[in-house]
Amino acid sequence: MKVYISVDIEGIAGISHWDEALDNGSDYATFRTFMTNEALAAIEGARAGGATRIVLRDAHETGRNMDIARIPDDVTLIRGWSGHPFKMIQHLDDSFAALVMIGWHGAAGNGGNPLAHTMTGRFADITLNGEPMSEFLIHAHLAATCRVPVVFLAGDDAICTQARALNPAMGTVATKTGHGASITGITPARSCRLIADGVAAALQSNLRDHALPQADTYVMDLRFTHPHLAHAKSYYPGARMIADDTLRFEHDDIYEIARALGFM
């Protein structure tokens, strides 16, 4: 069984400030270690769940965060950014049996994590067919085009709630809940233990239960942090302004939604 593991940082246990998430931050080195630990826990769980091949994607900021010297030598790494619309699940295809997401987080405008955002800091809010468009939501739909189910997600409570609403069979570990600029949550050690157990259980479940149906059409509304950004991006083919600070882009193919987002 071939398993893809995509790891972000803003949803890992304990993280609460951008100084801990960005490579020029004073506390980044510590939380880079915690990110690597959660990735290793997911690898351990994947093996226990039957994975014979594992691909690990560093999906945060530069794509060069985890301490790869600690990653087992039989794991395939994906680092950096190619510009492909699959972004955080680059090179995912129908050869994979399952997708695991670690360290993921709530959407732009969500109060469930002090670090909540969607892709970049340019967006105050994004919706997809009227639902807050988190990084999880668009990547889950992209994975579905390859018939690869998201079977497990670890991250803040907000994103776990959205994931379970989309797929009630999905295994989740809620690492934290946001309260303004603060969090309450579990320790990194407990998170790693729960991730290892949860990934193993998810991969031993009926993977067909995690299938995600595709919509007939997708409507993405992007509200920018400033009207001048919306105006500049309104020249993307098919985009139209529906408010001074908001663009709409519609398509029947989620790939085209993702491609548009990449140019926004």
N, C-alpha and C positions, 0 to 999 in steps of 0.2 A: 504494500500500500504506500503510495506516494503522497506526502503531506506537505503543504505550504504553510509556513509560520511567518506572519507579518508583525513586526514589533515597532510600536511607537513609544514615546516616553511620558507624555502628559497624563496618561492614565495609570502609570505604575503606582504602586503603593507608596504613600508618604509624600509624594511630590506636591508642592503647593505654590511655587513661585517660579517666575521665569529665570531667576538666577540659578535655579537648579536644572533648567531644561535646555538652556542655550550654551553653546560651546565656549562663549566668552564670559559665562557666569561664574561667580565665585564658588558656588557649590556644585557645579556641573560634574566634576570628577566623581563625586560620591554617587550622584544619581545615574551617571553613566554605568557605574558598577551595579546599581540596583536594576537597571534596565537589562544588563547582561545576565544577571541572576534570574530574572523572570523568563528570559529567552531560554536559558539552560533548563529551567523547570519545565517549560513547554516541550522542549526536546525530550527530556526524560519521560514526560507523560505520553508523548507521541510514540516513543519506542514501546512503552508498556502497553499502549493501545493497539499495537500491531504495525506501526509504520516501519517500512523497510528502506525508504528513501525520504530524506527531509531537505527541503529548501528553506533557508532562513533569510528573510528580507529585513534589512535595516531601513525603516520607513520614517525616520524622524529627521527633520530639518536638512542637514547636509547629506543624510544617508550614510554617515560615517561616524557612528557613535559607540557602538558596542565594542568591547574588548575582544577582538576576534581571536586572540591567542588562547582564549579560554574555550572556544567553540570546538566541539569534537571534530576530528579530522575527516569523518565521513559525511559531514553536513555540507551542502552547497550554499555558498553565500551570494547574496545580491546586495551591492552597496552603491551609493551614488544615485544619480537621476539621469535617465536617458531622454526624457521628454515624452515618452509614450503615455497615452491617455490612461493606461492602467495604473500609473503612478505607484501607489503603495503595494500593489500586487503585480508589479512588472514580471513578465514571463509566465504568469499563470496561464494554463491551458487545460484542455480536457484530459490530459494524462494524470492530473491530480485527483485523488479521491476526496480530499477535504481541505478546507482553509481554516486556520486558527489565527485569531487576532489577540495580541497581547499589548497592554498599555494604551488602549484606545480611549477616546474621550468624547464628551458631549459636543454638540454643534455650536456654531457661532451664535452668540446671544443667550446661551443656556447658562443658568446660574449654578449648575450642579458641579462645576469645577472651575477654580479661579483661572485655569489655563484653557478653558473651552474656546474653540475656534473651528473654522472649516477651511482647511488648506492654507490660507494666508491670513494676514491681519487686515486685508482690504475690505472684508465683508462684515457688516454689522449683523446681517441675517441672510440666510439662504433657505429656500424651501424647494422641495421636489414634490410635485402634485399636492401641494398644500401642507406637506409635513416637513418639519425641520430637517434640513439635509445635512446630516453629519457625514464625516469621512467614512464611517461605517456604512451608512445607508447607500451611498453611491457605489462603494466598492463591493458590497454584497450583491447589488444588482449587476455590476460588471462580472462578478464571479459566476452569477447565474447564467450569463450568456455562454460560459464555458461548461455549464452543467456541473459546477463545483460548489458544494454547499459550505456555508460558514457554520461550523459545528460547535465552536467554542469561542467565547470572547471574555477577556479580562480587562477591566477599566473602571471608570467612575460609575456610580450608581445610575446616573442619567443615561449613559450609553447602554448599560446593561438592560435598563428598562425598555429602551427603544428596540434593542436587539430581540428581547423576549416577545415584544409585541409583534414584531415582524415574523419571528419563528419561535413559537412557544417551546419547541423541542430543544432549543439551543442551550448548551451548558454555559454558565456565566460565573464569574467571580467579581463581585463589586468591591473595589479596593478602597473607595472613599466616597464621601458626600461633601459637596461644597457648601459653605456658609459665608457668602460674601467673598472676602479674600482669604478665608481660612478653610480648613478641611477637618473632618473627623474620618477615621478609617482604620483599617487593619495594618499591622506591621509588615515590612518587607518579607520577613521570615515566614509569617503566616500566609502571605500572598503566594509565595513560591510553593509552599506545601499544597495549598488549595489548587493552584494552577496545574501542578503535576498530576494530582488526582483527577481533576476535572477534565483535562485533555484526554487522559487515558479512558475515562468513562465515556466521553463524547465520541471517541473513535470506535468504541466497542458497541455503540448504539446503532440503530438502523439508519444508515446515512440517507436513505430515501425520505425519511421523515423531515429532513432539513431542506428539501427542495423549495426554491423560491420562484413563484410564478412571475412572469414578466407582464408589465402593463402594456396596453395598446398604444399609449402615447405618454410622453413625459413633458411636464411643464416645470422649468426651473426659473425661479424668481431670485434675483441677486440684489440685495440692498447693500450699497456700498457705504463706507464710513464717511464719504464726502461726495457731493454731486459731481464734482469735476472728474472723479474716477469713473462714474457711471457714463458721463458724456464721452469720455475718451474710449471706453470699451464698447460703446453703442455701435461702432463701425464694424464690429465682428459680424460676418454674414449671418443673417437670420435673427440677430438680436434686435430688440426694440425697447425703447424707454417707455415705462408705464408710470413713472414718477420721476421727479428730478434726480433722485438718488437710486433708482431701481430699474434694472433691466429684466426683460423676460426673454427666454429662449425655449422654444418648443421643438420636439422631434420625436419620432416613433422608435428611435434607436438610442438606447442608453449610452452606447459608445460615442455617439455624436454629442450627447449631453456632457460626457466626460471630456471630450476634445474641446468643446467650447469653454468649459471651466478652466482648462489648462491655459487658455489665452486670455482669461479674465484677470 
